[in-house]
Amino acid sequence: MISLNTVANEFFKMLQASQSSWLVRWLLNALALSQAIQPNGWPENYKPLDGERFNFIVVGSGSAGAIVAARLSEVPHWNVLLIEAGGDPPPTSVVPSLFATLSNTEYDWSYKAYLDEGVGETHPGRAIFMTRGKMLGGSSSNNYEIYTRGVPQDYEEWNLEAPGWDWNTCLYYFKKLENMTDISLFQNPYNAHLHSTNGPVAVSRPEDNAYSLKINEVMLKSYEELGIRRVLENNGPEIEGISRPHFTFANGRRSSTAESYLRPTKGRPNLFIAKYARVVKILLDPYTRTTYGVKVMLQDGNVINLFADSEVILSAGTIDSPKLLMLSGIGPHEVLQKHDIDTIVNLPVGKNMQDHAYAPILFTGKAGLSSIIPNLVLATQLDSFPIPIQSGFFSLGGSVSQSKPDFQIFSQNIGASASVLIRYGCSAITNYNDEFCYSLAKPNNIREIILASVLLLHPYSRGQVSLRSNNPLDDPIIELGYFRDDFDLHKLTEGLKFISNLVNTSYLRKVNGTIPKLAVSPCKEFVWGSDDYWTCYVRNVAGSLLHPVGTCKMGADGVVDERLNVHSVKGLRVVDASVMPKIPSANINAPTMMIGEHASDLIKEDYGVFSR
């Protein structure tokens, strides 16, 4: 069956092909989409030949891989091949507001991740759609564009396991990638030194329209009443607080790594980008443990070998980097043996997976015709974030650490009469069952709703990625592992209960706001609102903000060292979110880009062409 997301992508492809029509040009300008639909100028597709040699081969063009390829090719005598399984980002990726149309399309790997028995029963099959970008820019081309970096303590803890990843070092690389367009930050000396305008990744906080301005002000005041203070930004000197977030888009275009790093390199003579090319194995001498290339399946199904004179750099992401390592004989012996793969190096590949589990909570706001107005102005917001949103960080008593927040919150306001779209997104994007989705959407028929998501930032539970078979075309097995440590369930429940008090703040009392009882079948036996009910609720509605990390962790007991070399293997590095030893207090796109910048300099240092 053709999904709504597929239809949306085909529609915008048609618009892109029809720009010469004056009517289409007028429509694009009216919808503020003209920048995104302009010819994209993506780099040409390079078609490699069997046996070709390069200095460096980078596998995956995502949040880190595109950066590594672009930065290494700054050295003119290095030939760099970047291999991407997908193609160019479509218009629906470039347009900032259309991120939700990309899941479960040709631009998504369409993986499913699984919850343990007794967890996530509102998800059919206990499965969560683990959306991963399959195009230039990877997941930076299909994420929800929130720009957060984490707090200093996150990186000081990394540094304990992998020296050289302390906060000051990481801040240098955050600033290297950042082109902050929000001038308000530079008017405050406490914030200004944390930011830069010189990097390639455009970061913005667009001005609100009149309706969004009013809604955001009301909601920020409400969270202040709850005890979460308002701050200038989520990446400032404060550890906790709430504000309007920053985004990785500007001037009507998403600032993915494809946009920021690859478009400017178009025509660079020593950078070759092979699209629709899928790496199925890393070529590794089992006796010397030296990497010498990759085996690649091309779009026509032919399989070729490509050779690297210096290094292969694996940037396929938290799911696919461990999969490729294991298919190539690097991983846990018991997993490889099960699938008849010879073990070359026994390492904890695929272990230590961490993710930000979230629990949603719904509030009803005002009723009446005025509550519909925000939906009527959506067409003017297509080059921005489409609805009012607030984001922040907070802690409760017994915090994991006073220098790190316990929770992140996203709060979105949706005008009345959007229930059809809410129900569709609930099912098609987050894979909740029909009963739950109906109960989530129904209150929106006649009232505005506030949908808050509470994230547990620092879980003790661990999941894993493992092989389904030794066939490289089979999806890996992804176990999320939520609540394997009971403390995580207790902690997230306490965070949700705290946010439930939003219903008692001035605005929601004024409009007779409520917390609707959502349909969660396993919790029917409990009294609604009791501690037992909320614990059951969180256990069964938990979802993923799609922040998996850690499956090739840095450190002596991990998969790679502090310079991201795979332990006991020559000529092979991993550079992506999988190397994070611990998940940071942030959406992971910005930290992953930072890893790409830092790794590029480490590689240049190791070959004597760079000194910071």
Long-range contacts (C-beta under 8 A, 24 or more apart in sequence): 3-104, 3-105, 3-428, 4-101, 4-424, 4-428, 5-100, 5-101, 5-102, 5-103, 5-104, 5-105, 5-428, 6-105, 8-92, 8-98, 8-101, 9-90, 9-92, 9-101, 9-102, 9-105, 9-106, 9-107, 12-37, 12-90, 12-91, 12-92, 12-95, 12-98, 13-90, 13-91, 15-91, 16-91, 30-379, 31-379, 31-380, 31-382, 32-252, 32-380, 32-381, 32-382, 32-383, 33-91, 33-95, 33-252, 33-382, 33-383, 34-252, 35-251, 35-252, 35-253, 35-383, 36-91, 36-94, 36-95, 36-96, 36-252, 36-253, 36-254, 36-383, 37-91, 37-94, 37-95, 40-88, 40-89, 40-94, 40-263, 41-263, 41-266, 42-88, 42-89, 42-136, 42-258, 42-262, 42-263, 42-266, 43-136, 43-262, 43-263, 43-265, 43-266, 43-267, 43-271, 43-273, 44-266, 44-273, 45-87, 45-273, 45-274, 45-275, 45-276, 46-81, 46-272, 46-273, 46-274, 46-275, 47-274, 47-298, 48-81, 48-272, 48-274, 48-277, 48-296, 48-304, 48-306, 49-304, 50-304, 50-305, 50-306, 51-304, 51-305, 51-306, 51-307, 52-81, 52-306, 52-307, 53-306, 53-307, 53-308, 53-309, 54-79, 54-80, 54-81, 54-272, 54-306, 54-307, 54-308, 54-309, 55-79, 55-80, 55-308, 55-309, 55-310, 56-80, 56-81, 56-308, 56-310, 56-311, 56-312, 56-313, 56-603, 57-81, 57-83, 57-293, 57-294, 57-306, 57-308, 57-311, 57-312, 57-313, 58-82, 58-83, 58-313, 58-315, 59-83, 59-279, 59-294, 59-312, 59-313, 59-314, 59-315, 59-316, 59-324, 60-84, 60-85, 60-138, 60-314, 60-315, 60-316, 60-317, 60-320, 60-321, 60-576, 61-136, 61-137, 61-138, 61-257, 61-258, 61-262, 61-273, 61-315, 62-133, 62-137, 62-138, 62-139, 62-140, 62-257, 62-315, 62-316, 62-317, 62-576, 62-592, 63-137, 63-138, 63-139, 63-140, 63-257, 63-576, 63-577, 63-589, 63-592, 63-593, 63-596, 64-257, 64-315, 64-575, 64-576, 64-577, 64-592, 64-593, 64-595, 64-596, 64-599, 65-138, 65-257, 65-313, 65-315, 65-316, 65-575, 65-576, 65-596, 66-136, 66-137, 66-138, 66-140, 66-257, 66-258, 66-261, 66-262, 66-596, 67-177, 67-257, 67-261, 67-593, 67-596, 67-597, 67-600, 68-313, 68-315, 68-575, 68-596, 68-599, 68-600, 68-603, 69-261, 69-262, 69-271, 69-273, 70-261, 70-262, 70-264, 70-265, 70-271, 71-261, 71-596, 71-597, 71-600, 71-601, 71-604, 72-600, 72-603, 72-604, 73-265, 73-268, 73-270, 73-271, 75-604, 75-609, 76-270, 77-270, 78-270, 78-310, 79-270, 79-272, 80-270, 80-271, 80-272, 81-272, 81-273, 81-274, 81-306, 82-262, 82-271, 82-272, 82-273, 82-274, 83-274, 83-277, 83-279, 83-294, 83-296, 83-306, 84-135, 84-136, 84-273, 84-274, 84-275, 84-276, 84-277, 85-134, 85-276, 85-277, 85-278, 85-279, 86-133, 86-134, 86-135, 86-136, 86-275, 86-276, 87-135, 87-136, 87-275, 87-276, 88-135, 88-136, 88-258, 88-275, 89-135, 89-136, 89-137, 89-141, 89-254, 89-256, 89-258, 89-259, 90-135, 93-135, 93-137, 93-141, 93-142, 93-254, 93-256, 94-253, 94-254, 94-259, 95-252, 95-254, 95-382, 95-383, 96-145, 96-247, 96-249, 96-252, 96-253, 96-254, 96-382, 96-383, 96-384, 96-385, 97-381, 97-382, 97-383, 97-384, 97-385, 97-386, 98-382, 99-142, 99-143, 99-144, 99-145, 100-425, 100-429, 102-131, 102-133, 102-141, 102-142, 103-129, 103-131, 103-142, 103-428, 103-429, 104-129, 104-131, 104-428, 104-429, 106-134, 107-133, 107-134, 107-135, 107-141, 107-142, 108-132, 108-133, 108-134, 108-142, 109-133, 109-134, 109-319, 109-320, 111-319, 111-475, 111-476, 111-478, 112-475, 112-478, 113-463, 113-478, 113-479, 113-480, 113-544, 113-548, 114-477, 114-478, 114-479, 114-480, 115-480, 115-482, 115-542, 116-479, 116-480, 116-481, 116-482, 116-483, 116-484, 118-539, 119-482, 119-483, 119-539, 119-540, 119-542, 120-482, 120-539, 120-540, 120-541, 120-542, 120-543, 121-520, 121-521, 121-522, 121-540, 122-432, 122-433, 122-436, 122-520, 122-521, 122-540, 122-541, 123-431, 123-432, 123-433, 123-543, 124-431, 124-433, 127-431, 128-430, 128-431, 128-480, 128-543, 128-544, 129-429, 129-430, 129-431, 130-319, 130-478, 130-544, 130-546, 130-548, 131-429, 131-546, 132-317, 132-319, 132-320, 135-258, 136-256, 136-258, 136-262, 136-273, 136-275, 137-256, 137-257, 137-258, 137-259, 137-262, 138-257, 138-317, 139-317, 139-546, 139-589, 140-248, 140-256, 140-257, 140-258, 140-589, 140-593, 141-254, 141-256, 141-257, 141-258, 143-546, 143-587, 143-589, 144-587, 145-247, 145-248, 145-249, 145-254, 145-385, 146-245, 146-246, 146-247, 146-248, 146-391, 146-410, 146-587, 146-589, 147-203, 147-235, 147-245, 147-246, 147-247, 147-248, 147-587, 147-589, 147-590, 148-234, 148-235, 148-245, 148-246, 148-391, 148-408, 148-585, 148-586, 148-587, 148-590, 149-174, 149-235, 149-584, 149-586, 149-590, 149-591, 149-594, 150-584, 150-585, 150-586, 150-591, 151-239, 151-403, 151-404, 151-405, 151-584, 151-585, 152-403, 153-401, 153-403, 153-404, 154-404, 154-582, 154-584, 154-585, 154-586, 155-584, 157-581, 157-582, 158-554, 158-580, 158-581, 158-582, 161-553, 161-554, 161-555, 161-556, 161-558, 161-581, 162-554, 162-555, 162-561, 162-562, 162-581, 163-562, 164-562, 164-563, 165-554, 165-562, 165-598, 169-598, 170-591, 170-594, 170-598, 172-612, 173-594, 173-597, 173-598, 173-601, 174-590, 174-594, 175-199, 176-597, 177-201, 177-260, 177-590, 177-593, 177-594, 177-597, 178-203, 179-203, 179-250, 179-255, 180-246, 181-250, 182-233, 182-246, 184-232, 185-232, 185-233, 185-236, 188-232, 190-236, 190-237, 191-232, 191-233, 191-236, 191-237, 194-235, 194-236, 194-237, 195-235, 200-260, 200-261, 200-264, 201-248, 201-255, 201-257, 201-260, 201-593, 202-248, 202-249, 202-250, 202-251, 202-255, 202-260, 203-246, 203-247, 203-248, 203-250, 203-255, 204-246, 204-247, 204-249, 204-250, 205-233, 205-244, 205-245, 205-246, 205-247, 206-247, 206-384, 206-385, 208-244, 208-388, 209-377, 209-380, 209-381, 211-373, 211-374, 211-377, 211-388, 212-374, 212-381, 212-387, 212-388, 215-374, 215-388, 215-413, 216-244, 216-388, 216-390, 218-507, 219-388, 219-390, 219-411, 219-413, 219-450, 219-507, 220-244, 220-390, 221-506, 221-507, 222-502, 222-505, 222-506, 222-507, 222-508, 223-390, 223-392, 223-411, 223-502, 225-505, 225-506, 226-498, 226-499, 226-501, 226-502, 226-505, 227-394, 228-392, 228-394, 228-409, 231-392, 234-391, 234-392, 234-393, 239-393, 239-403, 239-404, 239-405, 240-392, 240-393, 240-394, 240-395, 240-405, 241-392, 241-393, 242-390, 242-391, 242-392, 242-393, 242-394, 242-409, 243-390, 243-391, 243-392, 244-389, 244-390, 244-391, 245-389, 245-390, 245-391, 247-385, 248-589, 248-590, 249-384, 252-383, 257-593, 257-596, 278-472, 279-316, 279-324, 280-327, 280-472, 280-473, 281-324, 281-327, 281-328, 281-472, 282-312, 282-314, 282-324, 282-325, 282-327, 282-328, 282-330, 282-572, 283-307, 283-328, 284-328, 284-329, 284-330, 284-344, 284-569, 284-572, 286-329, 286-342, 286-344, 288-570, 289-344, 289-345, 289-568, 289-569, 289-570, 290-569, 290-570, 290-571, 291-569, 291-570, 291-571, 291-572, 292-571, 297-472, 308-571, 310-571, 310-607, 311-571, 311-572, 311-573, 311-603, 312-571, 312-572, 312-573, 313-572, 313-573, 313-574, 313-575, 313-599, 313-603, 314-572, 314-573, 314-574, 314-575, 314-576, 315-574, 315-575, 315-576, 315-596, 316-576, 317-576, 317-577, 317-578, 318-353, 318-465, 318-548, 318-549, 318-550, 318-551, 318-576, 318-577, 318-578, 319-465, 319-476, 319-478, 319-548, 319-551, 320-476, 321-551, 321-552, 321-574, 321-576, 321-578, 322-349, 322-350, 322-465, 322-476, 322-551, 322-552, 322-559, 322-578, 323-350, 323-465, 323-467, 323-472, 323-476, 324-472, 325-349, 325-552, 325-559, 325-566, 325-574, 326-350, 326-466, 326-467, 327-467, 327-470, 327-472, 330-566, 330-569, 335-466, 335-467, 336-467, 338-467, 339-467, 339-469, 339-470, 340-470, 341-467, 341-470, 344-569, 345-566, 345-567, 345-568, 345-569, 347-558, 347-559, 347-566, 347-567, 347-568, 348-553, 348-557, 348-558, 348-559, 349-551, 349-552, 349-559, 350-464, 350-465, 350-466, 350-551, 351-462, 351-464, 351-551, 352-462, 352-464, 352-550, 352-551, 352-553, 352-558, 352-581, 353-462, 353-463, 353-464, 353-465, 353-478, 353-479, 353-480, 353-481, 353-548, 353-549, 353-550, 353-551, 354-459, 354-461, 354-462, 354-463, 354-548, 354-549, 354-550, 354-580, 354-582, 354-583, 355-459, 355-463, 355-480, 355-482, 355-544, 355-545, 355-546, 355-547, 355-548, 355-549, 355-583, 356-408, 356-455, 356-456, 356-457, 356-459, 356-544, 356-545, 356-547, 356-583, 357-455, 357-456, 357-459, 357-480, 357-482, 357-483, 357-488, 357-492, 357-542, 357-543, 357-544, 358-453, 358-454, 358-455, 358-456, 358-542, 358-543, 358-544, 358-545, 359-453, 359-454, 359-492, 359-493, 359-495, 359-496, 359-537, 359-538, 359-541, 359-542, 359-543, 360-440, 360-451, 360-452, 360-453, 360-454, 360-541, 360-543, 361-451, 361-452, 361-453, 361-454, 361-496, 361-499, 361-500, 361-515, 362-440, 362-443, 362-449, 362-450, 362-451, 362-452, 362-515, 362-516, 362-518, 363-449, 363-450, 363-451, 363-452, 363-502, 363-503, 363-508, 363-513, 363-514, 363-515, 364-443, 364-447, 364-448, 364-449, 364-450, 364-513, 364-514, 364-515, 364-516, 365-413, 365-447, 365-448, 365-449, 365-450, 365-507, 365-508, 365-511, 365-513, 366-447, 366-448, 366-511, 367-416, 367-446, 367-447, 367-448, 367-511, 371-415, 371-416, 371-447, 371-448, 372-415, 372-416, 372-417, 373-415, 374-413, 374-414, 374-415, 374-448, 375-414, 375-415, 375-416, 375-417, 375-418, 376-415, 387-412, 387-413, 387-414, 388-412, 388-413, 389-413, 393-457, 393-585, 394-495, 394-498, 396-494, 396-495, 396-498, 400-457, 400-458, 401-458, 404-457, 404-458, 404-585, 405-457, 405-585, 406-456, 406-457, 406-458, 406-491, 406-495, 407-454, 407-455, 407-456, 407-457, 407-495, 408-454, 408-455, 408-457, 408-585, 408-586, 409-452, 409-453, 409-454, 409-455, 409-499, 410-452, 410-453, 410-455, 411-450, 411-451, 411-452, 411-453, 412-450, 412-451, 412-452, 413-448, 413-449, 413-450, 414-444, 414-448, 414-449, 414-450, 414-451, 415-448, 416-444, 416-445, 416-446, 416-447, 416-448, 416-449, 417-444, 417-445, 417-446, 418-444, 419-444, 419-445, 422-449, 430-543, 432-541, 432-543, 435-519, 435-521, 436-518, 436-519, 436-520, 436-541, 438-519, 439-516, 439-517, 439-518, 439-519, 440-518, 442-516, 443-516, 450-502, 450-508, 450-513, 452-499, 452-502, 453-545, 454-492, 454-495, 454-496, 454-499, 455-545, 456-488, 456-491, 456-492, 456-495, 457-583, 457-585, 458-582, 458-583, 458-585, 459-485, 459-488, 459-583, 460-485, 460-487, 460-488, 461-485, 461-488, 462-550, 463-548, 464-551, 465-551, 478-548, 480-544, 482-542, 483-539, 483-542, 489-535, 489-538, 489-539, 490-535, 492-538, 492-542, 493-531, 493-534, 493-535, 493-537, 493-538, 496-534, 496-537, 496-538, 497-531, 497-534, 500-534, 545-587, 547-583, 547-587, 547-588, 548-577, 549-577, 549-578, 549-580, 549-583, 549-588, 550-577, 550-578, 550-580, 550-581, 550-582, 550-583, 551-578, 552-576, 552-578, 552-579, 553-578, 553-579, 553-580, 553-581, 554-579, 554-580, 554-581, 555-581, 563-602, 563-606, 564-599, 564-602, 573-599, 573-603, 575-599
